[in-house]
Amino acid sequence: MYKARIIGTGSHVPEKVLTNKDLEAIVDTSDEWIITRTGIKERHIASNGEATSDFAYQAALNAMEMAGTSPEEIDMIIVGTITPDMITPSAACLIQSKLGAKRAAAFDIAAGCTSFLFALSVADSFIKNGNAEKILIVGAETLSKITNYEDRGTCILFGDGAGAVVLSREKGDRGILSTHLFSDGSYGDLLYMPGGGSARPASKESIEKREHYLRMDGNKVFKIAVKSLEEAALTALSHNDLTRESIDLLISHQANFRIIDAIGKRLDLPPEKIFINIDKYGNTSSASVPIAIDEANRQNRIKENNLILLDAFGAGFTWGSAVLRW
Ligand code: UT7
């Protein structure tokens, strides 16, 4: 049986750091409130002129270097993002060109903060059915460009960056064991950006009404996120006949420390089995899971044959999980 195995990981965040103290000067908030309610201390945000494909490209280079994979070997590039450089062409095509990955079919997936897991699941299918040998997946965002820095309910949360993995078709027990994806579009208006699409294209009015920024009912999203992340995690465990104790590391979407903590408690996982880096990056949407995978990997938090549970939730709503044997 062939499996899709992660053979390289990479990440990249912009240099500019926005601290909680910086935000205190912009909106009515406090370092103490942000840390207590979210666990976030700082986030990286793009400078003028920087865009999603810049971070995606750097993260991809890091992952390909670790994998020892050249651009010509890549059969497919999938970028999970809700903030591509432009509506078309896709961020995936932009980085395909920068990388010189001429053989690769390239496309984006937009599934909110779950985009990376949707991309992982699609890539897993292509590899398992023999239609691809090597796939580059990147989760990348420049959320700061669609964040309303007058809205304290959202602007304290979001950060920019990218994470990437190279998947390879290999025989053996190691690799992706399962992916599970879920969506419920009836919750669309709890986390959305009204402007900039075909329904509300850019106009003087849409700009005045601040329609080109994310809007979120954070408290409602929080409650559904906890329930959905638990459901996705338990589905993954039961599908693979795994006990909770057998999981070596939970890498969850970094939306709020309290959400991750709640999932950890519901799954009876001790803190050392839960990866947290939200303090440094905030919520980077599609980039959060692959940045966390790369950091966990480079910090040697993941050992060969470890069982890794991935879990994510985001706008749509979308949510999902994956189990990997490293
Ligand atoms: O990426 C996937 C999707 N996103 C998420 O999963 C995010 C989920 N939501 C959250 O993380 C949390 O709901 C937030 C961090 C956004 C908000 O935390 P909360 O504990 O749900 O706060 P709340 O919205 O219920 O607000 C509590 C109070 C309110 O004041 P009153 O009405 O009690 O006087 C807010 O006005 O906190 C106030 N508040 C703030 N105070 C200081 C809201 N934002 C801030 C702020 N600084 N930045």
Residues whose N, C-alpha, C, O or C-beta is under 5 A from the ligand:
A	BS01	UT7	D28 T29 S30 W33 R37 T38 C113 R152 G153 I156 G218 N219 V221 F222 A225 A255 N256 N283 F313 G314
